[in-house]
Structure formats: C-alpha cells, structure tokens
Amino acid sequence: MTYLLDRSNRGGKKPALFILAIFFFVVIFFWPTIQPFIYKTVEPVTRRTFELLGGVHILPEFIGLYFSSRAVLQQEHELMQSHIEALENQIVEQDLRLRELSLLFVDATTTKQSYPLPIIASSLAQDVTRVYSTLILSKGFSEGVEEGGKVYLRGRQIVCFIKDVYARTSQCELFSSFSKTVEGVTASSSVNVTLEGRGGHYIANIVRGTNIYIGEKILLREDQSFVLGEVVEVFDNDQDTSWHILIRGAYNPSASSLYYIQKAF
C-alpha cells in the first residue's frame, strides 16, 4: 500500500516538471516578444511595492506627529519659540558689538549716525494688577540705563519710558497704560493729537473733518522718529462735534520681544 502511494506521488511530479520546462523554453525563445509586456505590467507594481516598503519607517514619526496630545505640541511650540528668541538675542547683541568695534576704526568727524547704539533688554515681568501698565526689564544702571530713557521695538515702535532704575533691572511705564496721556502727531499732515492710554491701545478725539485716515501712523510729538501706533478705526457720530479714533501699537505684552533702550545723546 505504501509503495503504490509513493509511486503515484512520483508520477504526479512529472507533469509539473514538464510544464515548468515548457514554460522556461517558451520564455527563452519568445523573450524579445514578451519582454515589453512583462516590463509594462510588472515594473509599476514592483516600483510601487518598494515605495510602500520604503515608507514604512516613517510610521512612528507619523503617529507621533498626528496623534500627540495638544499639551505636548503646545509645549514643543513654546520651547521652539524660546530657542528662536534666545538665538535672536545673541545675533542682535553680536551685531551691536561689531558696530561698536567698527566705530573705533572710523574717524569720528566723518561718522554719521542718526541714533546712539541702544541697550538690548528683555522683559522679566509685567504688572498684572493694572492692565498693560509697567514692565520690568533685564538691564539696569550698571549697563548704562537712565531714568527717562525711551524703550522701543523694531521699527522705532515706542513702548514705554524708564521710570525707575536699579542695579541690574529697571522699571518701564507704558505710554499706553490706562488713563495715561501722550502727545502725538499725524505722519501725513502733522496734526497734533492727544492720545489717552486704554491698556494696550490709545483713543483720541479730533475735530471733525481733520485729514486723517485708517492706517495712518501716529508719531511721538517730542521725537517724531518714534511711532506711537497706527489708526485702526475712526468713529464718526453726527451728533458729536469731534471724531473719536482708535490707535493700536505694534506692541503685544503677552509675546516675548526684544526691547531697545535709547541712550542719552
């Protein structure tokens, strides 16, 4: 019984080997004919398969990116912002040092400089008891900070003035602090405007028909190289004798920024 079963199994292998041999010879003799068809069919499938296999290694990164918690992503974003801010501080301070060194090799009588080199500072704290009132800056009288010095952002956007100076820190009072007034002037027509702080922005009253428009810059009257803010709204009430305007500055106290303290001439 075992012998007959083994014989039948051996007999079943011969047709399979015969078919494989025929297939092999057909492929060999007709290869030039069937080659374009095989390449056209197999090559796209093979390329797509290897592409899919090559993309498997990005699955952990994909899962970590799209399935991370919001808290983790927010923390990573804050760390990145802090790192960018630190690098920006280093670049600005190095640039100022290079400018200071370059002045040593230039004749003072031929050097034309509109503004003295500023002191670079950062914000340590802000007054939370009153809306946008004061800031504590990271530089004090040991770095040359003096009372009354003007503090501004890039673009000469004025922020505050130095109120109190300590050894390593200084207190700065915002021009836009609540109920504080500051004198400004329009950039286009030099119209005098009295701005009243409203905690981060200003309001002002002007005579009806005054040449003023949305988007116009309002400059600090005593030093018109500084920008107080930009007109964002003009309220026209027919029952009132004046227009009410809203001025918003570029300063956002909730965001970290570099502060430039102007030295005395």
Buried (B, 14 or more C-beta within 10 A) or exposed (E): EEEEEEEEEEEEEEEEEEEEEEEEEEEEEEEEEEEEEEEEEEEEEEEEEEEEEEEEEEEEEEEEEEEEEEEEEEEEEEEEEEEEBEEEBEEBEEEBEEEEEEEEEEEEEEEEEEEEBBBBBBBEEBBEEEBBBBBBBBBBBEBEBBEEBBBBBEEBBBBBBBBEBEEEBBBBBBBBBBEBEBEBBBBEEEBEBEBBBBBBBBBBBBEEEBEBEEEBBBBBBEEBEBBBBBBEEBEEEEEEEBBBBBBBBBBEBEEBBBBBBBBEE
